[in-house]
């Protein structure tokens, strides 16, 4: 799951994936700025035609998710707050473990 606004992965990454999934193709399509797989979309390595599914289609059971233990799935999201929450939690746990930071009073 690539994360961030700038591409930091090789163009060949999509060549070795069994399935590619996005949260919303409308936010990933060609012509839009930014995104970890923007170069892949612009180079037609990830297109609406070779996209396996949007996340909602898998959750709703309209398309299959993982079908084999050895299957490799690339998931690119453009705005799931869940990732931000998980990253924030990991940062807080690390800061606590290292004894960094300070508590702020909330009134």
C-alpha positions as CSV (number, residue, x, y, z in Angstrom):
1,X,0.0,0.0,0.0
2,X,1.9,3.1,-1.2
3,X,1.4,6.1,0.9
4,X,1.9,9.8,0.2
5,X,1.4,12.4,-2.4
6,X,4.6,11.8,-4.4
7,X,5.5,8.7,-6.3
8,X,8.3,6.8,-4.6
9,X,7.9,3.4,-6.2
10,X,9.3,1.9,-9.4
11,X,7.1,1.9,-12.6
12,X,7.7,-1.9,-12.8
13,X,5.9,-2.4,-9.5
14,X,2.5,-2.8,-11.3
15,X,4.0,-5.5,-13.5
16,X,4.4,-8.0,-10.7
17,X,1.0,-7.5,-9.0
18,X,-1.8,-10.1,-9.4
19,X,-4.4,-7.4,-8.7
20,X,-4.6,-3.7,-8.3
21,X,-7.3,-2.1,-6.1
22,X,-8.1,1.5,-5.4
23,X,-10.5,3.2,-3.0
24,X,-12.1,5.4,-5.8
25,X,-11.0,5.3,-9.4
26,X,-12.5,8.8,-9.9
27,X,-9.7,10.2,-7.6
28,X,-7.0,8.1,-9.3
29,X,-7.7,8.6,-13.0
30,X,-5.4,10.3,-15.5
31,X,-5.1,14.0,-15.4
32,X,-5.1,14.6,-11.7
33,X,-2.1,15.7,-9.7
34,X,-0.2,13.9,-7.0
35,X,-0.4,10.4,-5.6
36,X,2.0,7.6,-4.9
37,X,1.0,5.9,-8.2
38,X,0.4,9.0,-10.3
39,X,3.3,8.1,-12.7
40,X,1.9,4.6,-13.1
41,X,-1.5,6.1,-14.2
42,X,0.1,8.6,-16.5
43,X,2.2,5.9,-18.1
44,X,-0.9,3.6,-18.5
45,X,0.6,1.0,-16.1
46,X,-2.6,1.4,-14.0
47,X,-5.7,2.0,-16.1
48,X,-9.5,1.5,-15.5
49,X,-9.2,-1.6,-17.8
50,X,-6.5,-3.4,-15.8
51,X,-7.8,-2.2,-12.4
52,X,-9.2,-5.2,-10.5
53,X,-11.7,-3.4,-8.3
54,X,-12.5,-0.4,-6.2
55,X,-12.4,-1.2,-2.4
56,X,-16.2,-0.8,-2.1
57,X,-16.8,-3.5,-4.8
58,X,-14.7,-6.0,-2.7
59,X,-16.4,-5.0,0.5
60,X,-19.9,-5.4,-1.1
61,X,-18.9,-8.8,-2.5
62,X,-19.3,-7.7,-6.1
63,X,-15.6,-8.5,-6.9
64,X,-13.3,-10.9,-5.1
65,X,-10.5,-9.8,-2.8
66,X,-7.6,-12.2,-2.1
67,X,-8.4,-15.6,-3.7
68,X,-5.0,-17.4,-3.1
69,X,-2.5,-17.2,-0.3
70,X,0.3,-16.3,-2.7
71,X,-1.6,-13.6,-4.4
72,X,0.0,-10.1,-4.4
73,X,-2.4,-7.2,-4.3
74,X,-1.5,-3.5,-4.7
75,X,-3.9,-1.2,-2.9
76,X,-3.7,2.5,-3.6
77,X,-5.9,4.9,-1.7
78,X,-6.4,8.5,-2.1
79,X,-8.1,9.5,1.1
80,X,-8.8,6.9,3.7
81,X,-8.7,8.6,7.1
82,X,-8.1,5.1,8.6
83,X,-4.5,5.2,7.4
84,X,-4.0,8.6,9.0
85,X,-5.4,7.3,12.3
86,X,-3.2,4.2,12.2
87,X,-0.1,6.3,11.4
88,X,-0.9,8.8,14.2
89,X,-1.4,5.9,16.7
90,X,2.0,4.4,15.6
91,X,3.7,7.7,16.1
92,X,2.1,8.2,19.5
93,X,3.2,4.7,20.7
94,X,6.7,5.3,19.5
95,X,7.0,8.7,21.2
96,X,5.6,7.1,24.4
97,X,8.1,4.3,24.2
98,X,11.0,6.8,23.6
99,X,9.8,9.1,26.4
100,X,9.2,12.0,24.0
101,X,6.5,14.6,23.8
102,X,4.3,16.2,26.4
103,X,0.8,15.9,27.6
104,X,-1.5,18.9,26.9
105,X,-4.5,19.7,29.1
106,X,-7.8,19.7,27.3
107,X,-10.4,21.8,29.0
